Amino acid sequence: MARAVLVPLWLCWALGCAAPPNVVLLLMDDMGWGDLGAFGEPSKETPNLDQMASEGMLFLDFYAANPLCSPSRAALLTGRLPVRNGFYTTNAHARNAYTPQDIVGGIQDSEILLPELLKKAGYTNKIIGKWHLGHRPQFHPLKHGFDEWFGSPNCHFGPYDNRALPNIPVYRDWEMIGRYYEDFKIDLRTGEANLTQIYLQEALDFISKQQASQQPFFLYWAIDATHAPVYASKHFLGTSQRGRYGDAVREIDDSVGKILKHLQKLGISENTFVFFTSDNGAALISAPKQGGSNGPFLCGKQTTFEGGMREPAIAWWPGHIPAGSVSRQLGSVMDLFTTSLSLVGLQPPSDRQIDGIDLLPAILQGKLIDRPIFYYRGNEMMAVRVGLYKAHYWTWSNSWEDYSKGIDFCPGQNVSGVTTHLQEEHSTLPLLFHLGRDPGEKYPLSLQLHPSSPAASPTFHVVSWSSEQCQMHIMNPA
């Protein structure tokens, strides 16, 4: 059992209590809250991740910073909302923005990324898998704090004809070593690909090398097997009750188990902080064959309903985190930035607004930190959560035009007045849900108006907020 920390960890490291820990962030792609046995998935096909949860801490209320890949990843690595770090667009209201290969933008030099700060503390940093913060040379991860990279600037979309668009490249550090579908085979018909095994071996080799050199390290393992088109290696294909998507999850589970066992075998597990989560909710548009499960939550990827942004999350640090812990702390991928710095003994940059908080008091001492969760879609704050209450200021699933073409972000989950296909504003009287009683956001609370107040002035007041604070006052919710 971990004892209460009486002094900040950074002070402890400075005083020589112990070496600063290694940091391993395992970021999945489009994996849903309901995809793991520990979160209630009925087939129970994730024994290693379930064991990771039983040995560590399960976060039930952990969120992406955006319901789409690029903005969420930028938020994780900068500790800042996408509307601060530049990963949003103003060319349409509430439109999600990302960086496909035909977009020239990416992470700006003015942003300070987690590996840049860790490097100053003597860490060696490696990214394995999907970068997705820009593919032009100035956005290369080795220009933003990483020492090593094996992976791709984008997802494994394709194959392309190499005329209008080339196939997505794969890099080792600065060198392009091949392309998806050409040199790194992905069989769209069968779903067979060895990429997860390659990414696993890269992780094991990197950990071994750093342990041998007694070098503290940061490993960002950002694989994409659960992003459509999903893939798995031959050994795992056809082994899941859940079809091909389940095959991919099973291989990820096996790989995470091997990474944790490798840390234990090398004798560094008690000096390595590991956190597992996903970049956004499951892509229900691809389900069930190519997408996952968001459990009891409404809708999925691309939306700011719970299914689009609430993520599976597990913290693991043997000897420090009490085994079998379950936290109700509201958490965000942006907190991994601030928490990682705290682990290492560094303070966040003071010249900019940092939105992530330090989760160590919650992880090590079981404390609950009062904080809001903001749900952004593009340039618009769609909703806010404080405690168990969530207030929607805008509702929208996707447009009627897209819906009529069969694009459905909420299949089988139409909730009248909630999963709207027109952007509906509720700023005067926010649409309020109690997520404890109604995690599926199906039953908006009715709000009583004060008898002496005009209809436009309810006794429900939400969001007196700035970037530093949020206050929610609720009176007479039914």
Disulfide bonds with the S-S distance in Angstrom:
Cys12-Cys17 2.49
Cys299-Cys410 1.98
